[in-house]
Amino acid sequence: MLDLFKLDGQTALVTGCRRGIGRGFAQALAEAGADIVGVSASLEADSEVGQDIAARGKRFTGYACDFSDRQAVRAFVEQVNAEVGPIDILINNAGTIRRAPAEEHGDEDWDHVIEVNLNAQFVLAREFGKQMLARGRGKIVFTASVLTFQGGITVPGYAAAKGGIGQLTM
């Protein structure tokens, strides 16, 4: 039965892989046989997640990227294409949150959260998705939140971004 889920020979790009859900995605995909391209805002070359993936016998290529900077996201895509090659699976998981009631949620906080949690995710899906379409195969997974459907009193940017992710994927 588990052979149905084998990912041998495939490469998965996992955003937000340094900890939490993203790290869990990276571990599970490596366990299934995929090599991992990991990216987080503060990922270090000798990161724990990289060591963990290597201990599972899979290749780990790590990158740091500021997803609030659109030019950095575009440069990251180009770098991955040049250094790694085709991505078979994209896990769009990176995210951030800024907490404040809506009336105190400043433009800088709003823009930062929307850029990381929605815009960067769309750019990555669009760019790697084009390549997947050209090859006739590939998978893109977005992580959302219960706030995709119910909003959030003190996290308006986060809730709006996750709502946007929900609309992109439903």
C-alpha positions as CSV (number, residue, x, y, z in Angstrom):
1,M,0.0,0.0,0.0
2,L,2.8,2.5,0.9
3,D,4.3,1.9,-2.6
4,L,1.4,4.0,-3.9
5,F,2.9,7.0,-2.1
6,K,6.5,6.6,-3.2
7,L,8.2,9.8,-4.4
8,D,11.6,8.3,-5.5
9,G,13.3,10.5,-8.0
10,Q,11.1,13.5,-7.4
11,T,12.1,16.9,-6.0
12,A,9.8,18.7,-3.5
13,L,10.2,22.4,-2.7
14,V,8.9,23.2,0.8
15,T,8.5,26.8,1.9
16,G,8.6,27.6,5.6
17,C,10.5,24.3,6.2
18,R,12.6,25.3,9.2
19,R,10.0,24.4,11.8
20,G,6.4,23.4,12.4
21,I,4.1,22.2,9.6
22,G,6.7,22.9,6.9
23,R,9.3,20.8,8.6
24,G,6.8,18.0,9.0
25,F,6.0,18.3,5.2
26,A,9.8,18.1,4.4
27,Q,10.3,15.1,6.7
28,A,7.3,13.2,5.3
29,L,8.2,13.9,1.7
30,A,11.7,12.7,2.3
31,E,10.5,9.6,4.0
32,A,8.4,8.9,0.9
33,G,11.6,9.2,-1.2
34,A,11.7,12.8,-2.4
35,D,14.7,15.1,-2.4
36,I,13.9,18.3,-0.6
37,V,14.5,21.9,-1.6
38,G,13.8,23.9,1.6
39,V,13.4,27.6,2.0
40,S,12.6,29.8,5.0
41,A,13.4,33.4,5.9
42,S,16.2,32.4,8.2
43,L,17.3,28.9,7.0
44,E,21.0,28.2,7.6
45,A,23.1,25.9,5.5
46,D,23.6,23.4,8.3
47,S,20.1,23.6,9.6
48,E,18.5,20.9,11.7
49,V,15.9,20.2,9.1
50,G,18.7,19.7,6.5
51,Q,20.5,17.3,8.8
52,D,17.3,15.4,9.4
53,I,16.6,15.0,5.7
54,A,20.2,13.9,5.0
55,A,19.9,11.4,7.8
56,R,16.9,9.9,5.9
57,G,19.2,9.4,2.9
58,K,17.8,12.2,0.8
59,R,19.3,15.3,-0.7
60,F,18.5,18.6,1.0
61,T,19.2,21.9,-0.7
62,G,18.5,24.8,1.6
63,Y,17.8,28.5,0.9
64,A,17.0,31.6,2.8
65,C,14.6,34.0,1.1
66,D,12.7,37.1,2.3
67,F,9.2,36.4,0.9
68,S,8.1,39.9,1.7
69,D,10.5,41.1,-1.1
70,R,9.0,40.3,-4.5
71,Q,12.3,40.7,-6.3
72,A,13.9,38.3,-3.8
73,V,11.1,35.7,-4.6
74,R,11.7,36.1,-8.3
75,A,15.5,35.7,-7.8
76,F,14.9,32.6,-5.6
77,V,12.9,31.0,-8.4
78,E,15.7,31.7,-10.9
79,Q,18.3,30.3,-8.5
80,V,16.4,27.1,-7.9
81,N,15.9,26.6,-11.6
82,A,19.6,27.1,-12.2
83,E,20.9,25.1,-9.3
84,V,18.4,22.3,-8.7
85,G,16.3,21.9,-11.9
86,P,12.7,20.8,-12.2
87,I,10.5,20.9,-9.1
88,D,7.9,18.1,-9.0
89,I,6.1,19.1,-5.9
90,L,5.6,22.6,-4.4
91,I,4.4,22.9,-0.8
92,N,3.4,26.6,-0.3
93,N,3.5,26.7,3.4
94,A,5.6,29.8,4.4
95,G,3.7,32.3,6.4
96,T,3.9,35.1,9.0
97,I,1.4,36.8,11.3
98,R,1.2,40.2,12.9
99,R,-1.3,40.7,15.7
100,A,-3.3,43.8,16.3
101,P,-6.9,44.8,16.2
102,A,-8.0,46.0,12.7
103,E,-8.1,49.7,13.8
104,E,-4.4,49.4,14.9
105,H,-3.2,47.2,12.1
106,G,-0.8,49.5,10.2
107,D,-0.2,49.5,6.5
108,E,3.3,48.1,6.9
109,D,2.0,45.1,8.9
110,W,-0.8,44.6,6.4
111,D,1.6,44.8,3.4
112,H,4.1,42.5,4.9
113,V,1.6,39.7,5.8
114,I,-0.2,39.9,2.4
115,E,3.1,39.8,0.6
116,V,4.5,36.8,2.4
117,N,1.3,34.8,2.9
118,L,-0.5,35.5,-0.4
119,N,1.6,37.2,-3.1
120,A,4.8,35.2,-2.7
121,Q,2.7,32.0,-2.7
122,F,1.0,33.0,-5.9
123,V,4.3,33.9,-7.6
124,L,5.9,30.6,-6.7
125,A,2.8,28.6,-7.8
126,R,2.6,30.6,-11.1
127,E,6.3,30.2,-11.9
128,F,6.8,26.6,-10.9
129,G,3.3,25.7,-12.1
130,K,4.2,26.9,-15.7
131,Q,7.1,24.4,-15.7
132,M,4.9,21.6,-14.3
133,L,2.3,22.3,-17.0
134,A,5.0,22.2,-19.7
135,R,6.2,18.8,-18.4
136,G,2.6,17.5,-18.0
137,R,3.0,16.7,-14.3
138,G,3.5,18.2,-10.9
139,K,1.7,19.0,-7.7
140,I,1.1,22.2,-5.8
141,V,-0.2,22.2,-2.2
142,F,-1.1,25.4,-0.3
143,T,-1.5,25.5,3.4
144,A,-4.4,27.5,4.7
145,S,-6.0,27.9,8.1
146,V,-9.3,27.8,9.9
147,L,-9.1,31.6,9.5
148,T,-9.5,31.1,5.8
149,F,-13.2,30.6,6.5
150,Q,-13.9,32.6,9.7
151,G,-11.7,35.7,9.8
152,G,-9.7,36.9,12.7
153,I,-10.4,39.8,15.0
154,T,-6.7,40.6,15.8
155,V,-5.1,39.2,12.7
156,P,-6.8,40.9,9.7
157,G,-3.9,40.6,7.3
158,Y,-3.4,36.9,8.1
159,A,-7.1,36.1,7.7
160,A,-7.3,38.1,4.5
161,A,-4.2,36.3,3.0
162,K,-5.5,32.9,4.1
163,G,-8.9,33.7,2.6
164,G,-7.1,34.6,-0.6
165,I,-5.2,31.3,-0.6
166,G,-8.6,29.5,-0.1
167,Q,-10.0,31.2,-3.1
168,L,-6.9,30.4,-5.2
169,T,-7.3,26.7,-4.5
170,M,-11.0,25.9,-4.2
